[in-house]
Amino acid sequence: MDILFLLIPLSVVLMFLIGAVFWWSVQSGQFDDLEGPAHRLLQDDDRTA
């Protein structure tokens, strides 16, 4: 029972930390263009260097 006094606050802090990282990534534009890299991968580019 004593472990719950440690695990519950630790899980709440971890939840807020994950939420803050997700919010930061959304605000910084990480999820703006999800299909662009997939389309660039499929484009045929036969140029030689």
MARDOPA-726997 format. One record per residue (C-alpha): residue number from 0; residue in three letters; x, y, z. Coordinates in nm, 3 decimals. Layout:
N
+------+--------+---------+---------+---------+
! paza ! rodren !       u !       v !       w !
+------+--------+---------+---------+---------+
!  NUM !    ALA !       X !       Y !       Z !
...
+------+--------+---------+---------+---------+
***
This chain:
49
+------+--------+---------+---------+---------+
! paza ! rodren !       u !       v !       w !
+------+--------+---------+---------+---------+
!    0 !    MET !   0.000 !   0.000 !   0.000 !
!    1 !    ASP !   0.289 !   0.238 !   0.068 !
!    2 !    ILE !   0.411 !   0.206 !  -0.290 !
!    3 !    LEU !   0.091 !   0.375 !  -0.412 !
!    4 !    PHE !   0.201 !   0.696 !  -0.238 !
!    5 !    LEU !   0.500 !   0.694 !  -0.472 !
!    6 !    LEU !   0.350 !   0.555 !  -0.792 !
!    7 !    ILE !   0.039 !   0.774 !  -0.817 !
!    8 !    PRO !   0.223 !   1.110 !  -0.798 !
!    9 !    LEU !   0.496 !   0.975 !  -1.024 !
!   10 !    SER !   0.240 !   0.873 !  -1.287 !
!   11 !    VAL !   0.069 !   1.215 !  -1.268 !
!   12 !    VAL !   0.404 !   1.392 !  -1.317 !
!   13 !    LEU !   0.487 !   1.161 !  -1.609 !
!   14 !    MET !   0.146 !   1.231 !  -1.766 !
!   15 !    PHE !   0.204 !   1.607 !  -1.747 !
!   16 !    LEU !   0.554 !   1.567 !  -1.889 !
!   17 !    ILE !   0.428 !   1.366 !  -2.186 !
!   18 !    GLY !   0.148 !   1.617 !  -2.241 !
!   19 !    ALA !   0.396 !   1.908 !  -2.235 !
!   20 !    VAL !   0.625 !   1.738 !  -2.489 !
!   21 !    PHE !   0.328 !   1.664 !  -2.716 !
!   22 !    TRP !   0.202 !   2.024 !  -2.688 !
!   23 !    TRP !   0.549 !   2.157 !  -2.770 !
!   24 !    SER !   0.577 !   1.933 !  -3.077 !
!   25 !    VAL !   0.236 !   2.043 !  -3.206 !
!   26 !    GLN !   0.320 !   2.411 !  -3.151 !
!   27 !    SER !   0.659 !   2.381 !  -3.322 !
!   28 !    GLY !   0.507 !   2.235 !  -3.640 !
!   29 !    GLN !   0.615 !   1.873 !  -3.617 !
!   30 !    PHE !   0.276 !   1.750 !  -3.747 !
!   31 !    ASP !   0.215 !   2.010 !  -4.019 !
!   32 !    ASP !   0.296 !   1.797 !  -4.327 !
!   33 !    LEU !   0.249 !   1.426 !  -4.269 !
!   34 !    GLU !   0.217 !   1.318 !  -4.633 !
!   35 !    GLY !   0.496 !   1.525 !  -4.792 !
!   36 !    PRO !   0.788 !   1.297 !  -4.701 !
!   37 !    ALA !   0.598 !   0.992 !  -4.830 !
!   38 !    HIS !   0.532 !   1.159 !  -5.165 !
!   39 !    ARG !   0.894 !   1.274 !  -5.199 !
!   40 !    LEU !   1.010 !   0.918 !  -5.139 !
!   41 !    LEU !   0.797 !   0.788 !  -5.427 !
!   42 !    GLN !   0.902 !   1.051 !  -5.680 !
!   43 !    ASP !   1.122 !   0.907 !  -5.952 !
!   44 !    ASP !   1.460 !   1.077 !  -5.958 !
!   45 !    ASP !   1.698 !   0.914 !  -6.207 !
!   46 !    ARG !   1.955 !   1.191 !  -6.212 !
!   47 !    THR !   2.313 !   1.085 !  -6.157 !
!   48 !    ALA !   2.555 !   1.299 !  -5.965 !
+------+--------+---------+---------+---------+
***
